Amino acid sequence: MVEELVILVDEQDNQIGLMPKMEAHEKAQLHRAFSVFVFNDQNELLLQQRAADKYHSPLLWTNTCCSHQRNGETSLEAGKRRLQEEMGFVCDLEEVFWFVYKAPFDNGLTEHELDHVMLGKFNGIPSINKEEVAAFKWCSLEEVKLEMETTPEMYTEWFKIIFNEYYNRLIQT
């Protein structure tokens, strides 16, 4: 199987090359990524628990889905693709902002991403891909914020960063 390539970018999101995903994470290279936050009509956020056999952050809770755009794929196309692959549904998505973050892990890998954050609406029951997702739950933003403060070890490092960025932007509007 050919290793997935990520899109290397500069701080203005201009593509500057491609690199195998593991190599980019080993070398902490800035690359394009996306994070999807899906809400229901009660304004609850759909969270997923990563599958037990993920190569990092297994069984931790995180946003609805996230991944990397493929070369030539828009962020919205990538978000819809990954929603279908992981959560078993597709919904309309809207990109709301992007920002750069860096999160090192104990295993020597580093997420250094220019992350495109997208929002969607969905009221059904996800049909999760068990190879990607162990479980899901709906939570209010306040519940997530409180859990992150009291039990931060339950959440992925990138979700804590992205959630705080989203939450701070939300309360400023």
Sequence and secondary structure as in RCSB ss.txt:
>XXXX:A:sequence
MVEELVILVDEQDNQIGLMPKMEAHEKAQLHRAFSVFVFNDQNELLLQQRAADKYHSPLLWTNTCCSHQRNGETS
LEAGKRRLQEEMGFVCDLEEVFWFVYKAPFDNGLTEHELDHVMLGKFNGIPSINKEEVAAFKWCSLEEVKLEMET
TPEMYTEWFKIIFNEYYNRLIQT
>XXXX:A:secstr
    EEEEE TT  EEEEEEHHHHHHTT  EEEEEEEEE TT  EEEEEE TT SSSTT EE SEEE   TT  H
HHHHHHHHHHHHS    EEEEEEEEEEEE TTS EEEEEEEEEEEE  S     TTTEEEEEEE HHHHHHHHHH
 GGGB HHHHHHHHHHHHHHHH 
